[in-house]
Amino acid sequence: MGSVIQKRQYTHYTNNGATRIDRIYITDTLKKRKQGAETIIAPFSDHLAVVVRLTYSHQTILRKRRIWKMNIFILEDNTFSDSLMLLWCKWKQYMKYYPNTVLWWNRYVKRRIRQTFQREGAWRNRDREDMEDFYCTAIYHALKSPPTTKNLAIAIRRLKVKILRLQTNT
């Protein structure tokens, strides 16, 4: 019977080579709770991260009332600001159906503002997450495929910088 040769997994790439973590030390208590371990791309570092999955024996559910906060950075986008102004004009037309401005604001406008901002935020997050997934997949494929160029480390660093840029623009 032949032995199975496993491809080495490196955790750090440089222009001149690659290195890997040979050992990780954990206590016996943690070892008993270990479910699995893997290396993943860490956009905040030039190393791969080692993730160890552990079981959790106590299940506590903390439920708090969710509070929504408006993301005011969305207002910096001129397209969104223009569409918000159009919606505002539309919402103002419904003021006549309420006895006073306070009731109109509390019962009608506040909910619509929240929905508009949440919808826009979800749309932007979806785009950001898609781009982040694309870059992480590109890094993953670059790491798994045999190196075709000497500049693999440079390519990986560029992709990680793009991921970091996406995360700081949220």
VOROVEX-129505 format. One record per residue (C-alpha): residue number from 1; residue in one letter; x, y, z. Coordinates in steps of 0.2 Angstrom, whole numbers. Each point is the difference from the previous one (the first is absolute). Layout:
BEGIN
SITE  num  residuo      x      y      z
SITE  NUM        a      X      Y      Z
...
//
This chain:
BEGIN
SITE  num  residuo      x      y      z
SITE    1        m      0      0      0
SITE    2        g      6     17     -4
SITE    3        s      0     15     12
SITE    4        v    -11     15     -4
SITE    5        i     10     16     -3
SITE    6        q     -9     15      6
SITE    7        k      4     17     -7
SITE    8        r      8     11     13
SITE    9        q    -10     15      6
SITE   10        y     10     16      3
SITE   11        t     -6     14     11
SITE   12        h     11     14     -6
SITE   13        y      7      4    -17
SITE   14        t     14     11     -5
SITE   15        n      9      5    -16
SITE   16        n     13    -13      4
SITE   17        g    -10    -14      7
SITE   18        a    -13     -6     12
SITE   19        t     -1     -5     18
SITE   20        r    -12    -10     10
SITE   21        i     -5     -3     18
SITE   22        d      6    -17      6
SITE   23        r     -8     -1     17
SITE   24        i    -14      8     10
SITE   25        y      0     -4     18
SITE   26        i    -17     -1     10
SITE   27        t     -5     -6     17
SITE   28        d     -8    -17      3
SITE   29        t    -16      8      4
SITE   30        l     -1      9    -17
SITE   31        k      6    -15     -9
SITE   32        k    -15    -10      7
SITE   33        r    -12     14     -7
SITE   34        k      9      1    -17
SITE   35        q    -12     -2    -15
SITE   36        g     12      4    -14
SITE   37        a     14     11     -6
SITE   38        e      4      9    -16
SITE   39        t      9     14     -7
SITE   40        i     -9     15     -8
SITE   41        i      4     16     -9
SITE   42        a      2     14     12
SITE   43        p     -1     17     -9
SITE   44        f      6      9     15
SITE   45        s     17     -9      0
SITE   46        d     13     -7    -12
SITE   47        h     -2    -17      7
SITE   48        l    -14    -13     -1
SITE   49        a    -10     -1     16
SITE   50        v     -2    -17      9
SITE   51        v    -18     -3      6
SITE   52        v     -3    -13     13
SITE   53        r    -19     -4      2
SITE   54        l     -5     -4     18
SITE   55        t    -16     -7      8
SITE   56        y     -9     11     12
SITE   57        s     -8     -9     14
SITE   58        h    -12     14      7
SITE   59        q    -13      7    -11
SITE   60        t     -5     17      5
SITE   61        i    -12     11    -10
SITE   62        l      1     18      3
SITE   63        r    -14     10     -9
SITE   64        k      0     19      0
SITE   65        r    -11     12     -8
SITE   66        r      9      4    -17
SITE   67        i      3     18     -2
SITE   68        w      2      7    -18
SITE   69        k     13     13     -3
SITE   70        m      0     11    -16
SITE   71        n     16     -2    -11
SITE   72        i      2     18     -4
SITE   73        f     15     -3    -11
SITE   74        i    -13     -6    -13
SITE   75        l     -5     18     -1
SITE   76        e     16      4     -8
SITE   77        d     -5     -9    -16
SITE   78        n     -8     13    -11
SITE   79        t    -11    -13     -9
SITE   80        f     -8     -6     16
SITE   81        s     -2     18      7
SITE   82        d     -9      5    -16
SITE   83        s    -12    -15      1
SITE   84        l     -3      3     19
SITE   85        m     -5     18     -5
SITE   86        l    -12     -7    -12
SITE   87        l     -7    -12     13
SITE   88        w     -1     15     12
SITE   89        c    -11     10    -12
SITE   90        k    -11    -15     -2
SITE   91        w     -1     -3     19
SITE   92        k     -5     18      3
SITE   93        q    -16     -2    -11
SITE   94        y     -6    -12     13
SITE   95        m      0     13     14
SITE   96        k    -17      5     -3
SITE   97        y     -7    -17      5
SITE   98        y      6      2     18
SITE   99        p     -6     12     13
SITE  100        n     17      8      4
SITE  101        t     18      0     -6
SITE  102        v      6    -10     15
SITE  103        l    -12    -15     -4
SITE  104        w      4      1    -18
SITE  105        w     19     -1      5
SITE  106        n     -2    -14     13
SITE  107        r    -12    -11     -9
SITE  108        y      5      2    -19
SITE  109        v     17      8     -3
SITE  110        k     11     -8     13
SITE  111        r     -4    -17     -6
SITE  112        r      2      4    -18
SITE  113        i     17      9      4
SITE  114        r      6    -16      9
SITE  115        q     -6    -11    -14
SITE  116        t      9     10    -13
SITE  117        f     16      1      9
SITE  118        q      0    -19      4
SITE  119        r     -4     -4    -18
SITE  120        e     14     10     -6
SITE  121        g     12     -6     13
SITE  122        a     -4    -18     -4
SITE  123        w      3      3    -18
SITE  124        r     17      8      3
SITE  125        n      5    -14     12
SITE  126        r     -5    -13    -13
SITE  127        d     11      8    -13
SITE  128        r     14      1     13
SITE  129        e     -2    -18      6
SITE  130        d      0     -6    -19
SITE  131        m     16      9     -3
SITE  132        e      8     -6     16
SITE  133        d     -5    -18     -5
SITE  134        f      8      3    -17
SITE  135        y     16      5      7
SITE  136        c      1    -13     13
SITE  137        t     -4    -13    -13
SITE  138        a     14      7    -11
SITE  139        i     12     -1     15
SITE  140        y     -5    -18      3
SITE  141        h      2     -5    -18
SITE  142        a     17      8      0
SITE  143        l      5    -10     15
SITE  144        k     -6    -16     -6
SITE  145        s      6      0    -18
SITE  146        p     19     -3     -3
SITE  147        p      9     16     -1
SITE  148        t      3      6    -17
SITE  149        t      9     16      4
SITE  150        k     13      6     12
SITE  151        n    -12     14      6
SITE  152        l    -13    -11      8
SITE  153        a      2      9     17
SITE  154        i     -2     17     -9
SITE  155        a    -16     -5     -8
SITE  156        i     -7     -7     16
SITE  157        r      5     16     10
SITE  158        r     -9     11    -14
SITE  159        l    -16    -11      2
SITE  160        k      1      2     19
SITE  161        v      2     19     -1
SITE  162        k    -16      0    -11
SITE  163        i    -10    -10     13
SITE  164        l      6     12     14
SITE  165        r     -5     15    -11
SITE  166        l    -18     -8     -2
SITE  167        q     -1     -3     19
SITE  168        t      6     18      5
SITE  169        n    -13      8    -12
SITE  170        t    -15     -7      9
//
